[in-house]
Amino acid sequence: MLFKDQEAIPIKEKVQVSALVSRLNNLTDVELKACICEEQAESNYVTEADLHRPGLALAGYVDLFTYQRIQIIGNTECQFLSNLEEKKRSDSFNRLVSFDIPVIFLTDNNELPKALLKMADERKVPIFMTAMETTRFMYLLRDFLEDYFALQTMLHGTMVDVYGIGILIAGKSGLGKSEVALDLVERGHRLVSDDVVMITKKNNVLLTSASEMNKHFMEIRGLGVIDVMSMFGIRSIRYQKRLEVVLELSLWEDTEKINRTGLDHDTVEILGTKIPLIHLPITPGKNITVIAEVIAMNYLLKHYGYDAAEAFQKKVKKHIAEKKSRSEMPKRAIEYFEGDFE
């Protein structure tokens, strides 16, 4: 199998807090403002995608306090602190920042008293605030961190979007993967990546993209490199697409197994996720482009609950059961031919 030797790109181990804040401000609709100790964000690092709300730690229970994670202080924590006497409030917050916390994010426009900010400054714990509500902010931040720390790999093939279905066309070099993709683009479908496909596993979903170098470029042997976006327009490309089907092209003589009925469902494992696999032998005159479109439409039918192979099998079994041992001419599909003259 073509993917048996795939290797995962080493997972990133940490992200600088200042870089995280900058990327959140630039790439999402999150606006973060520094409250205290902004310069320390250059030295602190986040090592986990998980987040933590330190309600129990503020209440005094720190035996299972995951201080190494990003700490989120929202309405609940701020209300708790505001209802404490000044001495208890100081002790509670001082206990929190005594740990080596990478960063604290205040949500929903919450603010901390100056005395508490001073404690954080003395302990060199950076604090940033946002107007975004807590649940939405945590969702965006967790999604951003999961993307940053996600498992990745790089495969040889051509990735296309056909009727909204992400198909990875794989096979040995020289079989015509790029030509099939070019034909699909000309028919109105979209190119994701040619030759080199970057795959990222996020939330148990495989997402694909081109590399920075080859995005919207394609190599056609004998012609050279072409710019698909310049030639066919912006409608012809996608920068990312979920991987849903792998179409493996091979020469007829090299094909070990040919699925005649569609009842055998082969899969390939990529980054621990199983993806439907279709082996397609190439022969002269076979229209791979149309077959790729049929694969996408058939996948959609199965997704919505209809499997043609299973439906045909049920029909055959029913026919066998009814016929039993009798042998006669099969019935035609229509009982009466109306006048159909040209």
LOKEDREN-855694 format. One record per residue (C-alpha): residue number from 1; x, y, z; residue in one letter. Coordinates in steps of 0.2 Angstrom, whole numbers. Layout:
% LOKEDREN-855694
+-----+-------+-------+-------+--------+
: num :  east : north :    up : residu :
+-----+-------+-------+-------+--------+
: NUM :     X :     Y :     Z :      a :
...
+-----+-------+-------+-------+--------+
This chain:
% LOKEDREN-855694
+-----+-------+-------+-------+--------+
: num :  east : north :    up : residu :
+-----+-------+-------+-------+--------+
:   1 :     0 :     0 :     0 :      m :
:   2 :     6 :    17 :    -4 :      l :
:   3 :     4 :    24 :    13 :      f :
:   4 :    12 :    11 :    23 :      k :
:   5 :    28 :    21 :    26 :      d :
:   6 :    20 :    37 :    31 :      q :
:   7 :    28 :    47 :    45 :      e :
:   8 :    20 :    60 :    56 :      a :
:   9 :    28 :    76 :    56 :      i :
:  10 :    34 :    79 :    74 :      p :
:  11 :    21 :    88 :    85 :      i :
:  12 :    25 :   105 :    90 :      k :
:  13 :    29 :   105 :   109 :      e :
:  14 :    26 :   123 :   114 :      k :
:  15 :    20 :   140 :   108 :      v :
:  16 :    26 :   157 :   115 :      q :
:  17 :    12 :   166 :   124 :      v :
:  18 :    16 :   182 :   115 :      s :
:  19 :    15 :   173 :    98 :      a :
:  20 :    -1 :   165 :   103 :      l :
:  21 :    -9 :   182 :   107 :      v :
:  22 :    -2 :   190 :    91 :      s :
:  23 :    -9 :   176 :    80 :      r :
:  24 :   -26 :   176 :    89 :      l :
:  25 :   -27 :   195 :    86 :      n :
:  26 :   -22 :   193 :    68 :      n :
:  27 :   -31 :   177 :    62 :      l :
:  28 :   -47 :   177 :    72 :      t :
:  29 :   -60 :   189 :    78 :      d :
:  30 :   -53 :   189 :    96 :      v :
:  31 :   -46 :   205 :   102 :      e :
:  32 :   -34 :   203 :   117 :      l :
:  33 :   -27 :   218 :   127 :      k :
:  34 :   -13 :   217 :   140 :      a :
:  35 :   -18 :   220 :   158 :      c :
:  36 :    -1 :   217 :   166 :      i :
:  37 :    16 :   209 :   163 :      c :
:  38 :    15 :   209 :   145 :      e :
:  39 :    34 :   208 :   143 :      e :
:  40 :    34 :   191 :   152 :      q :
:  41 :    23 :   184 :   138 :      a :
:  42 :    39 :   184 :   128 :      e :
:  43 :    47 :   171 :   140 :      s :
:  44 :    32 :   160 :   144 :      n :
:  45 :    26 :   146 :   134 :      y :
:  46 :    10 :   136 :   132 :      v :
:  47 :    13 :   117 :   131 :      t :
:  48 :    -5 :   110 :   130 :      e :
:  49 :   -21 :   113 :   120 :      a :
:  50 :   -32 :   110 :   135 :      d :
:  51 :   -38 :   125 :   145 :      l :
:  52 :   -42 :   127 :   164 :      h :
:  53 :   -54 :   138 :   174 :      r :
:  54 :   -46 :   140 :   191 :      p :
:  55 :   -62 :   141 :   202 :      g :
:  56 :   -57 :   127 :   214 :      l :
:  57 :   -40 :   134 :   215 :      a :
:  58 :   -46 :   151 :   220 :      l :
:  59 :   -57 :   142 :   233 :      a :
:  60 :   -42 :   134 :   241 :      g :
:  61 :   -41 :   116 :   233 :      y :
:  62 :   -25 :   115 :   223 :      v :
:  63 :   -21 :    97 :   225 :      d :
:  64 :   -26 :    93 :   207 :      l :
:  65 :   -23 :   111 :   200 :      f :
:  66 :   -17 :   110 :   182 :      t :
:  67 :    -7 :   126 :   183 :      y :
:  68 :     3 :   122 :   167 :      q :
:  69 :   -12 :   126 :   156 :      r :
:  70 :   -19 :   142 :   151 :      i :
:  71 :   -30 :   149 :   165 :      q :
:  72 :   -47 :   157 :   160 :      i :
:  73 :   -55 :   169 :   172 :      i :
:  74 :   -73 :   173 :   168 :      g :
:  75 :   -89 :   179 :   177 :      n :
:  76 :   -90 :   165 :   189 :      t :
:  77 :   -72 :   167 :   196 :      e :
:  78 :   -73 :   186 :   196 :      c :
:  79 :   -90 :   186 :   205 :      q :
:  80 :   -82 :   174 :   218 :      f :
:  81 :   -67 :   185 :   221 :      l :
:  82 :   -78 :   201 :   222 :      s :
:  83 :   -89 :   193 :   236 :      n :
:  84 :   -73 :   189 :   247 :      l :
:  85 :   -67 :   200 :   260 :      e :
:  86 :   -51 :   210 :   255 :      e :
:  87 :   -39 :   199 :   265 :      k :
:  88 :   -47 :   182 :   259 :      k :
:  89 :   -47 :   189 :   241 :      r :
:  90 :   -29 :   193 :   242 :      s :
:  91 :   -24 :   176 :   249 :      d :
:  92 :   -35 :   167 :   236 :      s :
:  93 :   -27 :   176 :   221 :      f :
:  94 :   -10 :   175 :   229 :      n :
:  95 :   -12 :   156 :   231 :      r :
:  96 :   -16 :   155 :   212 :      l :
:  97 :    -2 :   166 :   205 :      v :
:  98 :    11 :   157 :   216 :      s :
:  99 :    11 :   143 :   203 :      f :
: 100 :    20 :   144 :   187 :      d :
: 101 :     6 :   149 :   176 :      i :
: 102 :    10 :   153 :   158 :      p :
: 103 :    -4 :   166 :   156 :      v :
: 104 :   -21 :   171 :   162 :      i :
: 105 :   -35 :   177 :   151 :      f :
: 106 :   -49 :   188 :   157 :      l :
: 107 :   -66 :   186 :   147 :      t :
: 108 :   -82 :   196 :   145 :      d :
: 109 :   -73 :   213 :   149 :      n :
: 110 :   -70 :   207 :   167 :      n :
: 111 :   -57 :   217 :   177 :      e :
: 112 :   -47 :   213 :   192 :      l :
: 113 :   -43 :   225 :   206 :      p :
: 114 :   -26 :   234 :   205 :      k :
: 115 :   -20 :   225 :   221 :      a :
: 116 :   -22 :   208 :   212 :      l :
: 117 :   -14 :   214 :   196 :      l :
: 118 :     1 :   220 :   206 :      k :
: 119 :     2 :   202 :   214 :      m :
: 120 :     2 :   195 :   196 :      a :
: 121 :    15 :   207 :   191 :      d :
: 122 :    27 :   202 :   206 :      e :
: 123 :    25 :   184 :   201 :      r :
: 124 :    28 :   188 :   183 :      k :
: 125 :    11 :   180 :   177 :      v :
: 126 :     5 :   189 :   161 :      p :
: 127 :   -14 :   194 :   161 :      i :
: 128 :   -24 :   198 :   145 :      f :
: 129 :   -42 :   203 :   143 :      m :
: 130 :   -55 :   201 :   130 :      t :
: 131 :   -73 :   207 :   128 :      a :
: 132 :   -78 :   190 :   121 :      m :
: 133 :   -89 :   179 :   132 :      e :
: 134 :   -81 :   165 :   141 :      t :
: 135 :   -88 :   150 :   132 :      t :
: 136 :   -86 :   157 :   114 :      r :
: 137 :   -68 :   163 :   118 :      f :
: 138 :   -63 :   146 :   125 :      m :
: 139 :   -70 :   137 :   110 :      y :
: 140 :   -60 :   148 :    98 :      l :
: 141 :   -44 :   147 :   109 :      l :
: 142 :   -46 :   128 :   111 :      r :
: 143 :   -49 :   126 :    92 :      d :
: 144 :   -34 :   137 :    88 :      f :
: 145 :   -22 :   127 :   100 :      l :
: 146 :   -28 :   110 :    94 :      e :
: 147 :   -24 :   116 :    76 :      d :
: 148 :    -6 :   122 :    82 :      y :
: 149 :    -2 :   106 :    91 :      f :
: 150 :   -11 :    94 :    79 :      a :
: 151 :    -3 :    79 :    72 :      l :
: 152 :     3 :    81 :    53 :      q :
: 153 :    10 :    71 :    39 :      t :
: 154 :    14 :    74 :    21 :      m :
: 155 :     9 :    62 :     6 :      l :
: 156 :    12 :    61 :   -12 :      h :
: 157 :    -4 :    63 :   -22 :      g :
: 158 :   -16 :    76 :   -29 :      t :
: 159 :   -31 :    82 :   -18 :      m :
: 160 :   -47 :    88 :   -26 :      v :
: 161 :   -64 :    94 :   -21 :      d :
: 162 :   -77 :    85 :   -32 :      v :
: 163 :   -95 :    90 :   -28 :      y :
: 164 :   -90 :    94 :   -11 :      g :
: 165 :   -81 :    78 :    -7 :      i :
: 166 :   -62 :    78 :    -4 :      g :
: 167 :   -54 :    65 :   -14 :      i :
: 168 :   -35 :    61 :   -13 :      l :
: 169 :   -29 :    54 :   -30 :      i :
: 170 :   -15 :    42 :   -26 :      a :
: 171 :    -3 :    31 :   -36 :      g :
: 172 :    14 :    29 :   -43 :      k :
: 173 :    22 :    43 :   -52 :      s :
: 174 :    18 :    45 :   -71 :      g :
: 175 :     0 :    37 :   -70 :      l :
: 176 :    -9 :    53 :   -74 :      g :
: 177 :   -15 :    60 :   -57 :      k :
: 178 :   -12 :    78 :   -61 :      s :
: 179 :   -20 :    76 :   -78 :      e :
: 180 :   -36 :    68 :   -70 :      v :
: 181 :   -36 :    83 :   -58 :      a :
: 182 :   -34 :    96 :   -72 :      l :
: 183 :   -48 :    88 :   -81 :      d :
: 184 :   -59 :    89 :   -65 :      l :
: 185 :   -54 :   107 :   -63 :      v :
: 186 :   -59 :   110 :   -81 :      e :
: 187 :   -76 :   102 :   -78 :      r :
: 188 :   -79 :   114 :   -63 :      g :
: 189 :   -72 :   105 :   -48 :      h :
: 190 :   -58 :   112 :   -37 :      r :
: 191 :   -40 :   109 :   -34 :      l :
: 192 :   -33 :   108 :   -16 :      v :
: 193 :   -15 :   102 :   -19 :      s :
: 194 :    -5 :    94 :   -33 :      d :
: 195 :    10 :    82 :   -30 :      d :
: 196 :    13 :    86 :   -11 :      v :
: 197 :    -2 :    85 :     1 :      v :
: 198 :    -1 :    91 :    19 :      m :
: 199 :   -13 :    82 :    30 :      i :
: 200 :   -18 :    88 :    48 :      t :
: 201 :   -28 :    78 :    60 :      k :
: 202 :   -39 :    89 :    70 :      k :
: 203 :   -54 :    83 :    81 :      n :
: 204 :   -52 :    65 :    73 :      n :
: 205 :   -54 :    73 :    56 :      v :
: 206 :   -41 :    74 :    42 :      l :
: 207 :   -39 :    91 :    34 :      l :
: 208 :   -29 :    93 :    19 :      t :
: 209 :   -20 :   108 :    11 :      s :
: 210 :    -6 :   112 :    -1 :      a :
: 211 :    11 :   117 :     5 :      s :
: 212 :    16 :   136 :     5 :      e :
: 213 :    27 :   132 :   -10 :      m :
: 214 :    15 :   123 :   -22 :      n :
: 215 :    -2 :   130 :   -18 :      k :
: 216 :   -13 :   132 :   -34 :      h :
: 217 :     2 :   126 :   -45 :      f :
: 218 :     1 :   110 :   -54 :      m :
: 219 :    14 :   100 :   -64 :      e :
: 220 :     9 :    93 :   -81 :      i :
: 221 :    22 :    81 :   -88 :      r :
: 222 :    27 :    87 :  -105 :      g :
: 223 :    20 :   104 :  -102 :      l :
: 224 :    28 :   110 :   -86 :      g :
: 225 :    21 :   120 :   -71 :      v :
: 226 :     4 :   129 :   -73 :      i :
: 227 :    -5 :   141 :   -62 :      d :
: 228 :   -22 :   134 :   -60 :      v :
: 229 :   -29 :   150 :   -51 :      m :
: 230 :   -23 :   162 :   -65 :      s :
: 231 :   -29 :   150 :   -78 :      m :
: 232 :   -46 :   145 :   -72 :      f :
: 233 :   -50 :   158 :   -59 :      g :
: 234 :   -52 :   158 :   -40 :      i :
: 235 :   -67 :   146 :   -42 :      r :
: 236 :   -55 :   132 :   -47 :      s :
: 237 :   -45 :   131 :   -30 :      i :
: 238 :   -47 :   128 :   -12 :      r :
: 239 :   -34 :   131 :     1 :      y :
: 240 :   -41 :   117 :    13 :      q :
: 241 :   -53 :   102 :    12 :      k :
: 242 :   -58 :    87 :    22 :      r :
: 243 :   -51 :    71 :    16 :      l :
: 244 :   -65 :    58 :    14 :      e :
: 245 :   -60 :    46 :     0 :      v :
: 246 :   -44 :    39 :    -7 :      v :
: 247 :   -43 :    35 :   -25 :      l :
: 248 :   -28 :    24 :   -29 :      e :
: 249 :   -24 :    22 :   -47 :      l :
: 250 :   -13 :     8 :   -53 :      s :
: 251 :    -9 :    -2 :   -69 :      l :
: 252 :   -21 :   -17 :   -73 :      w :
: 253 :    -7 :   -29 :   -71 :      e :
: 254 :    -1 :   -22 :   -55 :      d :
: 255 :   -19 :   -22 :   -47 :      t :
: 256 :   -20 :   -36 :   -34 :      e :
: 257 :   -38 :   -34 :   -30 :      k :
: 258 :   -53 :   -28 :   -40 :      i :
: 259 :   -69 :   -24 :   -32 :      n :
: 260 :   -83 :   -30 :   -44 :      r :
: 261 :   -99 :   -27 :   -33 :      t :
: 262 :   -94 :   -13 :   -21 :      g :
: 263 :   -99 :   -24 :    -6 :      l :
: 264 :   -81 :   -25 :     0 :      d :
: 265 :   -76 :    -9 :     8 :      h :
: 266 :   -58 :    -6 :     9 :      d :
: 267 :   -50 :     7 :    20 :      t :
: 268 :   -33 :    15 :    22 :      v :
: 269 :   -26 :    21 :    39 :      e :
: 270 :   -19 :    39 :    39 :      i :
: 271 :   -13 :    46 :    56 :      l :
: 272 :   -24 :    33 :    65 :      g :
: 273 :   -40 :    38 :    55 :      t :
: 274 :   -48 :    25 :    43 :      k :
: 275 :   -52 :    33 :    26 :      i :
: 276 :   -62 :    23 :    12 :      p :
: 277 :   -51 :    17 :    -1 :      l :
: 278 :   -55 :    13 :   -19 :      i :
: 279 :   -43 :     4 :   -30 :      h :
: 280 :   -45 :     9 :   -49 :      l :
: 281 :   -35 :     0 :   -62 :      p :
: 282 :   -31 :    10 :   -77 :      i :
: 283 :   -34 :     3 :   -95 :      t :
: 284 :   -35 :    12 :  -112 :      p :
: 285 :   -51 :    21 :  -114 :      g :
: 286 :   -56 :    22 :   -96 :      k :
: 287 :   -62 :    39 :   -91 :      n :
: 288 :   -55 :    42 :   -74 :      i :
: 289 :   -62 :    59 :   -73 :      t :
: 290 :   -80 :    53 :   -74 :      v :
: 291 :   -77 :    39 :   -62 :      i :
: 292 :   -70 :    51 :   -50 :      a :
: 293 :   -86 :    61 :   -51 :      e :
: 294 :   -96 :    45 :   -49 :      v :
: 295 :   -86 :    41 :   -34 :      i :
: 296 :   -90 :    57 :   -26 :      a :
: 297 :  -109 :    56 :   -30 :      m :
: 298 :  -109 :    38 :   -23 :      n :
: 299 :  -101 :    43 :    -7 :      y :
: 300 :  -114 :    56 :    -5 :      l :
: 301 :  -128 :    43 :    -8 :      l :
: 302 :  -120 :    32 :     5 :      k :
: 303 :  -119 :    47 :    17 :      h :
: 304 :  -137 :    50 :    15 :      y :
: 305 :  -142 :    32 :    18 :      g :
: 306 :  -142 :    23 :     1 :      y :
: 307 :  -130 :    10 :    -4 :      d :
: 308 :  -132 :     4 :   -22 :      a :
: 309 :  -122 :   -12 :   -20 :      a :
: 310 :  -132 :   -17 :    -5 :      e :
: 311 :  -149 :   -12 :   -14 :      a :
: 312 :  -144 :   -23 :   -29 :      f :
: 313 :  -138 :   -38 :   -18 :      q :
: 314 :  -155 :   -37 :    -9 :      k :
: 315 :  -164 :   -37 :   -26 :      k :
: 316 :  -154 :   -52 :   -32 :      v :
: 317 :  -157 :   -62 :   -16 :      k :
: 318 :  -176 :   -59 :   -17 :      k :
: 319 :  -176 :   -64 :   -36 :      h :
: 320 :  -167 :   -80 :   -31 :      i :
: 321 :  -179 :   -84 :   -17 :      a :
: 322 :  -194 :   -81 :   -28 :      e :
: 323 :  -187 :   -91 :   -43 :      k :
: 324 :  -181 :  -106 :   -33 :      k :
: 325 :  -177 :  -119 :   -46 :      s :
: 326 :  -187 :  -113 :   -60 :      r :
: 327 :  -177 :  -107 :   -76 :      s :
: 328 :  -185 :   -95 :   -88 :      e :
: 329 :  -180 :   -79 :   -97 :      m :
: 330 :  -178 :   -64 :   -85 :      p :
: 331 :  -191 :   -51 :   -86 :      k :
: 332 :  -188 :   -35 :   -95 :      r :
: 333 :  -187 :   -19 :   -85 :      a :
: 334 :  -203 :   -12 :   -93 :      i :
: 335 :  -220 :   -22 :   -95 :      e :
: 336 :  -226 :   -12 :  -110 :      y :
: 337 :  -217 :    -3 :  -124 :      f :
: 338 :  -227 :    13 :  -128 :      e :
: 339 :  -225 :    20 :  -146 :      g :
: 340 :  -207 :    27 :  -147 :      d :
: 341 :  -204 :    31 :  -165 :      f :
: 342 :  -191 :    44 :  -171 :      e :
+-----+-------+-------+-------+--------+
